[in-house]
Amino acid sequence: MLHPRTFTFLALIGAWILSLIAYEAVAGEGAWWRSKFDPHAEPRAIAPASELQPEEKATISLFESASPSVVHIETTELTRQLFSRRVYETPQGTGSGFVWDARGYIVTNFHVVRGSQRIFVSGNGFTREEAQVVGVDPVTDLAVVKIQTPPGGLQPLPVGASQDLQTGQNVYAIGNPFGLDQTLTRGIISGIDREILSVAGTPIHGVIQTDAAINPGNSGGPLLDSSGRLIGVNTAIQSPSGASAGIGFAVPVDTVNRVIPQIIRKGSPDRPSLGVMLAPDRWTFAQGIDGVVISQVLEDSPGSRAGLVGLSQSAGRIVLGDVLRAINGRPVRTEDEFRRQLFSYAPGEEITLLVERAGKQREVSLRLRAMEREDD
């Protein structure tokens, strides 16, 4: 049996040994901790930069030239507090746009400014300049706003042509996705002559499809070719998530260049008209007819003056009048094809129709008028 003093002595010896072990562990850890620092550490030498590739230089040059023409658009709306009934002005959304001319006219999408209370434009050398809506065209999802006090040095983009576009060519989008100003993305034209629905529920024809990244906030910004020319206005994406999935769409420049001057002149574009009404495609297809059937010709219209004839009744039967087969040599088989081709012309222009009646075809020339009602 151990004496109590002996037990105490052994306990002290054990504690001393354990403290030595702990000290060595801590001392060793401290030594390791100190060993990971190097008081002589210096920044690494910078490797020499290689020469930029010609394509990179061209992209940089394009951005430097075009970006001053691209603007950031912010909109506000009025909201009423539920309990106090007080009205507040709150942020509504953001989008992009671009300078149309030095007078302060800015092009964007209709859906960017739709329902807004106030509009603010920021761009190269200026911030949050208030702008007013000049006019809109929901059918093409285009709008024009004007900066109230245009700053000096506004730089319009050069304008291209839709006929020059080819699938596979490089394109560039500049805009403000998610509020990130002056963002450049690059891709190719994935397809041309696409069709999408506008916010008005009507088809926009001749649309450009691109895989250049287009995200919320890019709407209203320009799509450019490799020469920095405007070839489209970015307007929509196809994506299950709402972010870019490599399928973006732009309103073609020919449509933009036709509609925007009319909006600036009078607030809305003129639509050309023949002064006729069309039979529904459903009925035409059921009759096995190839073409677009005229159901009615309005009085004192280009169609009536050209001698066009609509449907009539005889002895309880519907008698077929004129069937439109082509406009200026381009076939039309549906109402959409007819409107698409018709809307590529302006009021006052002369067109030639290929018309069939009673199995015989003939050409009819007429001058388009401005649409006065939904008669085409």
C-alpha positions as CSV (number, residue, x, y, z in Angstrom):
1,M,0.0,0.0,0.0
2,L,1.4,3.4,-1.0
3,H,2.0,6.0,1.6
4,P,0.0,9.2,0.9
5,R,3.2,11.2,0.6
6,T,4.5,8.8,-2.0
7,F,1.3,9.1,-3.9
8,T,1.5,12.8,-3.9
9,F,5.1,12.7,-5.0
10,L,4.3,10.4,-8.0
11,A,1.3,12.7,-9.0
12,L,3.6,15.7,-9.0
13,I,6.2,13.8,-11.1
14,G,3.4,12.8,-13.6
15,A,2.1,16.3,-13.9
16,W,5.6,17.6,-14.5
17,I,6.1,15.1,-17.3
18,L,2.8,16.0,-18.9
19,S,3.6,19.7,-18.7
20,L,7.0,19.0,-20.4
21,I,5.2,17.1,-23.2
22,A,2.6,19.9,-23.6
23,Y,5.4,22.6,-23.7
24,E,7.3,20.7,-26.4
25,A,4.1,20.4,-28.4
26,V,3.4,24.1,-28.1
27,A,6.9,25.0,-28.7
28,G,7.1,22.8,-31.8
29,E,3.8,24.2,-33.0
30,G,5.1,27.7,-32.5
31,A,8.2,26.9,-34.4
32,W,6.2,25.5,-37.3
33,W,3.9,28.5,-37.2
34,R,6.9,30.8,-37.4
35,S,8.5,28.7,-40.2
36,K,5.7,29.3,-42.7
37,F,6.4,33.1,-42.9
38,D,9.2,34.5,-45.1
39,P,10.2,38.0,-44.2
40,H,12.0,38.3,-47.6
41,A,8.9,37.6,-49.8
42,E,8.7,40.0,-52.8
43,P,6.1,40.5,-55.6
44,R,6.7,38.1,-58.5
45,A,8.3,39.4,-61.7
46,I,5.8,40.4,-64.3
47,A,5.9,38.2,-67.4
48,P,6.1,40.2,-70.7
49,A,2.7,40.5,-72.4
50,S,2.4,38.9,-75.8
51,E,1.1,40.8,-78.8
52,L,-2.7,40.9,-79.0
53,Q,-4.1,38.9,-81.8
54,P,-5.6,40.9,-84.7
55,E,-9.1,39.7,-83.8
56,E,-8.6,40.9,-80.2
57,K,-7.4,44.3,-81.4
58,A,-10.4,44.6,-83.7
59,T,-12.8,43.7,-80.9
60,I,-11.2,46.3,-78.6
61,S,-11.4,48.9,-81.3
62,L,-15.0,48.2,-82.0
63,F,-15.9,48.5,-78.3
64,E,-14.0,51.8,-77.9
65,S,-15.8,53.2,-80.9
66,A,-19.3,52.0,-80.2
67,S,-19.6,52.0,-76.4
68,P,-20.0,55.8,-76.2
69,S,-23.2,55.5,-78.2
70,V,-24.8,53.0,-75.8
71,V,-26.8,54.2,-72.8
72,H,-28.2,52.8,-69.6
73,I,-32.0,53.4,-69.1
74,E,-33.7,53.4,-65.7
75,T,-37.4,53.7,-65.2
76,T,-39.6,54.5,-62.2
77,E,-43.2,53.9,-61.4
78,L,-45.8,55.2,-58.9
79,T,-46.9,52.8,-56.1
80,R,-49.5,53.3,-53.4
81,Q,-48.8,52.2,-49.9
82,L,-51.5,49.7,-48.7
83,F,-52.4,51.3,-45.4
84,S,-51.4,55.0,-45.6
85,R,-52.5,55.2,-49.3
86,R,-49.5,57.5,-49.9
87,V,-48.0,57.4,-53.4
88,Y,-44.3,56.8,-53.8
89,E,-42.0,56.8,-56.8
90,T,-40.1,53.5,-56.9
91,P,-37.6,51.9,-59.3
92,Q,-39.4,49.9,-62.0
93,G,-36.6,48.4,-64.1
94,T,-33.5,48.9,-66.2
95,G,-32.6,48.4,-69.8
96,S,-30.3,49.6,-72.6
97,G,-30.6,52.0,-75.5
98,F,-28.4,53.7,-78.0
99,V,-28.0,57.2,-79.5
100,W,-30.0,57.7,-82.7
101,D,-28.8,61.2,-83.4
102,A,-27.1,64.2,-81.7
103,R,-30.4,65.9,-80.8
104,G,-30.9,63.5,-77.9
105,Y,-33.1,60.8,-79.5
106,I,-32.5,57.4,-77.9
107,V,-33.8,54.1,-79.3
108,T,-34.8,51.3,-76.9
109,N,-37.4,48.6,-76.6
110,F,-41.1,49.4,-75.9
111,H,-41.1,46.9,-73.1
112,V,-38.3,48.7,-71.4
113,V,-40.3,52.0,-71.0
114,R,-43.8,50.5,-70.9
115,G,-45.8,51.8,-68.0
116,S,-43.0,54.0,-66.6
117,Q,-43.6,57.2,-64.7
118,R,-40.2,58.7,-65.3
119,I,-37.2,57.7,-67.4
120,F,-33.5,58.4,-66.8
121,V,-30.7,57.9,-69.2
122,S,-27.0,57.6,-68.4
123,G,-24.2,57.4,-70.9
124,N,-20.8,58.6,-72.0
125,G,-20.0,61.6,-69.9
126,F,-23.5,62.1,-68.3
127,T,-25.6,60.4,-65.7
128,R,-29.3,60.2,-65.0
129,E,-30.5,62.8,-67.5
130,E,-34.3,62.7,-67.6
131,A,-36.0,61.7,-70.8
132,Q,-39.5,61.7,-72.2
133,V,-41.2,59.2,-74.4
134,V,-41.4,60.4,-78.0
135,G,-43.4,57.5,-79.3
136,V,-43.6,53.7,-79.3
137,D,-44.5,50.8,-81.6
138,P,-45.6,47.7,-79.6
139,V,-45.9,45.8,-82.9
140,T,-42.1,45.9,-83.3
141,D,-41.2,46.4,-79.6
142,L,-39.4,49.7,-80.4
143,A,-39.6,53.0,-78.7
144,V,-37.9,56.4,-78.8
145,V,-37.1,58.6,-75.8
146,K,-35.6,62.1,-75.9
147,I,-33.2,63.5,-73.4
148,Q,-34.7,66.7,-72.2
149,T,-31.3,68.5,-72.0
150,P,-29.1,66.7,-74.5
151,P,-25.4,66.8,-73.5
152,G,-22.9,67.7,-76.1
153,G,-21.0,65.1,-78.1
154,L,-23.7,62.5,-78.5
155,Q,-22.4,59.9,-80.9
156,P,-24.9,58.0,-83.2
157,L,-24.1,54.5,-84.3
158,P,-23.5,53.8,-88.0
159,V,-26.4,51.9,-89.5
160,G,-26.1,48.6,-91.5
161,A,-28.5,46.7,-93.7
162,S,-30.3,43.4,-93.1
163,Q,-29.5,42.1,-96.6
164,D,-25.8,42.0,-95.7
165,L,-26.3,39.5,-92.9
166,Q,-25.2,35.9,-93.1
167,T,-25.5,33.0,-90.6
168,G,-22.2,32.4,-89.0
169,Q,-20.8,36.0,-89.1
170,N,-19.6,37.6,-85.8
171,V,-21.8,39.9,-83.9
172,Y,-21.4,42.0,-80.8
173,A,-23.9,43.1,-78.1
174,I,-23.3,46.1,-75.8
175,G,-25.6,46.8,-73.0
176,N,-26.3,46.8,-69.3
177,P,-27.2,43.2,-68.2
178,F,-28.2,43.1,-64.5
179,G,-27.3,46.8,-64.3
180,L,-23.6,46.2,-65.2
181,D,-22.9,49.2,-67.5
182,Q,-21.1,48.9,-70.8
183,T,-20.9,45.1,-71.0
184,L,-19.6,43.6,-74.3
185,T,-20.5,40.1,-75.4
186,R,-19.6,38.4,-78.6
187,G,-21.2,35.6,-80.7
188,I,-22.4,34.7,-84.1
189,I,-25.6,35.0,-86.1
190,S,-27.2,31.7,-85.4
191,G,-30.1,32.2,-87.7
192,I,-31.8,34.9,-89.7
193,D,-35.4,35.5,-90.7
194,R,-36.8,34.2,-87.4
195,E,-40.2,35.2,-86.0
196,I,-41.0,36.0,-82.4
197,L,-44.1,37.5,-80.8
198,S,-44.1,41.1,-79.8
199,V,-45.5,42.4,-76.5
200,A,-48.6,43.3,-78.6
201,G,-49.0,39.6,-79.4
202,T,-48.2,40.2,-83.1
203,P,-45.3,38.5,-84.9
204,I,-42.1,40.4,-85.5
205,H,-40.6,39.1,-88.7
206,G,-37.0,38.9,-90.0
207,V,-35.6,38.6,-86.5
208,I,-31.9,37.9,-86.0
209,Q,-31.0,34.9,-83.7
210,T,-27.7,35.1,-82.0
211,D,-25.7,33.1,-79.4
212,A,-24.1,36.3,-78.0
213,A,-25.0,36.4,-74.3
214,I,-28.1,38.6,-73.9
215,N,-29.5,38.9,-70.4
216,P,-32.1,41.0,-68.5
217,G,-30.9,44.6,-68.9
218,N,-29.6,44.1,-72.5
219,S,-33.0,44.8,-73.9
220,G,-33.0,47.9,-76.2
221,G,-29.2,47.7,-76.7
222,P,-27.6,47.4,-80.1
223,L,-26.4,44.3,-81.9
224,L,-23.4,45.2,-84.1
225,D,-21.5,43.6,-86.9
226,S,-17.7,43.4,-87.0
227,S,-17.6,46.9,-88.6
228,G,-19.4,48.4,-85.6
229,R,-22.6,49.0,-87.6
230,L,-26.0,48.6,-86.1
231,I,-27.7,45.5,-87.4
232,G,-30.4,44.9,-84.8
233,V,-31.9,45.9,-81.4
234,N,-31.7,43.2,-78.7
235,T,-35.2,42.4,-77.6
236,A,-35.7,38.9,-76.2
237,I,-34.2,35.6,-75.1
238,Q,-35.4,32.1,-75.1
239,S,-34.4,30.5,-71.7
240,P,-36.1,28.4,-69.1
241,S,-34.2,30.2,-66.3
242,G,-34.6,33.8,-67.6
243,A,-30.8,34.1,-68.1
244,S,-28.8,33.7,-71.3
245,A,-29.0,30.2,-72.7
246,G,-27.4,31.1,-76.0
247,I,-30.6,31.9,-77.8
248,G,-31.2,35.7,-78.2
249,F,-33.2,37.7,-80.6
250,A,-32.8,41.1,-82.2
251,V,-35.2,43.3,-84.2
252,P,-33.6,43.6,-87.6
253,V,-32.0,46.9,-88.6
254,D,-34.2,47.4,-91.7
255,T,-37.3,47.4,-89.5
256,V,-35.5,49.8,-87.0
257,N,-34.5,52.2,-89.8
258,R,-38.0,52.2,-91.2
259,V,-39.9,52.6,-87.9
260,I,-37.7,54.9,-85.8
261,P,-37.9,58.0,-88.2
262,Q,-41.6,57.7,-88.3
263,I,-41.9,57.6,-84.5
264,I,-39.7,60.7,-84.3
265,R,-41.8,62.5,-86.9
266,K,-45.2,61.7,-85.6
267,G,-45.1,59.4,-82.5
268,S,-46.0,56.2,-84.3
269,P,-45.2,54.4,-87.6
270,D,-47.5,54.3,-90.6
271,R,-48.6,50.9,-91.7
272,P,-49.2,50.4,-95.4
273,S,-52.6,49.1,-96.6
274,L,-54.3,47.8,-99.7
275,G,-57.7,48.5,-98.2
276,V,-58.8,44.9,-98.2
277,M,-59.8,42.3,-95.6
278,L,-58.6,38.7,-95.7
279,A,-60.3,35.4,-95.2
280,P,-58.9,33.4,-92.2
281,D,-56.2,30.9,-93.2
282,R,-58.3,28.1,-91.6
283,W,-61.1,28.7,-94.1
284,T,-58.6,29.1,-97.0
285,F,-56.8,25.8,-96.2
286,A,-60.1,24.0,-95.8
287,Q,-61.1,25.0,-99.3
288,G,-57.7,23.7,-100.7
289,I,-56.8,27.2,-102.0
290,D,-53.1,28.1,-102.4
291,G,-52.8,31.8,-101.6
292,V,-54.5,34.4,-99.5
293,V,-58.2,35.0,-100.2
294,I,-59.6,38.5,-100.3
295,S,-62.8,38.5,-98.3
296,Q,-63.8,42.2,-98.7
297,V,-62.5,45.2,-100.6
298,L,-63.1,48.6,-98.9
299,E,-64.5,51.5,-100.9
300,D,-62.2,54.2,-102.2
301,S,-59.1,52.1,-101.4
302,P,-56.1,51.1,-103.4
303,G,-57.6,47.7,-103.8
304,S,-61.0,48.9,-105.1
305,R,-59.3,51.3,-107.6
306,A,-57.2,48.4,-108.8
307,G,-60.3,46.3,-109.4
308,L,-59.8,43.7,-106.7
309,V,-62.8,41.6,-105.9
310,G,-63.7,39.9,-102.6
311,L,-66.0,37.0,-101.7
312,S,-69.6,37.2,-102.7
313,Q,-72.7,35.0,-102.5
314,S,-74.8,33.6,-105.3
315,A,-77.8,31.3,-104.9
316,G,-76.7,30.6,-101.3
317,R,-73.2,29.7,-102.3
318,I,-69.9,31.6,-101.6
319,V,-68.3,32.7,-104.8
320,L,-64.5,33.1,-104.7
321,G,-63.1,36.5,-105.9
322,D,-59.4,37.3,-106.0
323,V,-56.7,35.2,-104.5
324,L,-53.4,36.9,-103.7
325,R,-50.5,34.7,-104.8
326,A,-47.4,37.1,-104.7
327,I,-46.3,40.6,-103.9
328,N,-43.5,41.9,-106.2
329,G,-42.7,38.4,-107.2
330,R,-42.5,37.0,-103.7
331,P,-45.1,34.2,-102.9
332,V,-47.7,34.7,-100.1
333,R,-49.5,31.6,-98.7
334,T,-50.7,32.8,-95.4
335,E,-52.0,36.0,-93.7
336,D,-48.8,36.3,-91.8
337,E,-46.7,36.1,-95.0
338,F,-48.9,38.7,-96.6
339,R,-48.6,41.1,-93.7
340,R,-44.9,40.5,-93.4
341,Q,-44.3,41.4,-97.0
342,L,-46.7,44.2,-97.0
343,F,-45.2,45.8,-93.9
344,S,-41.8,45.9,-95.5
345,Y,-43.1,48.7,-97.8
346,A,-44.1,52.2,-96.9
347,P,-47.4,54.1,-97.6
348,G,-47.0,55.7,-101.0
349,E,-44.9,53.0,-102.5
350,E,-46.2,51.1,-105.6
351,I,-46.3,47.3,-105.6
352,T,-47.3,44.6,-108.0
353,L,-49.7,41.8,-107.0
354,L,-50.0,38.5,-108.6
355,V,-53.7,37.8,-108.4
356,E,-55.7,34.7,-109.4
357,R,-59.4,34.8,-110.3
358,A,-61.4,31.9,-111.8
359,G,-58.2,30.0,-112.5
360,K,-56.6,32.8,-114.4
361,Q,-53.6,34.8,-113.1
362,R,-52.8,38.4,-113.8
363,E,-50.6,41.2,-112.4
364,V,-52.1,44.2,-110.7
365,S,-50.1,47.4,-109.8
366,L,-51.3,49.8,-107.1
367,R,-50.0,52.4,-104.7
368,L,-50.2,51.7,-101.0
369,R,-52.0,54.0,-98.6
370,A,-51.5,54.5,-94.9
371,M,-53.6,52.2,-92.8
372,E,-56.7,53.9,-91.4
373,R,-58.1,50.9,-89.7
374,E,-57.3,47.2,-89.2
375,D,-58.3,46.5,-92.8
376,D,-55.3,44.2,-93.9
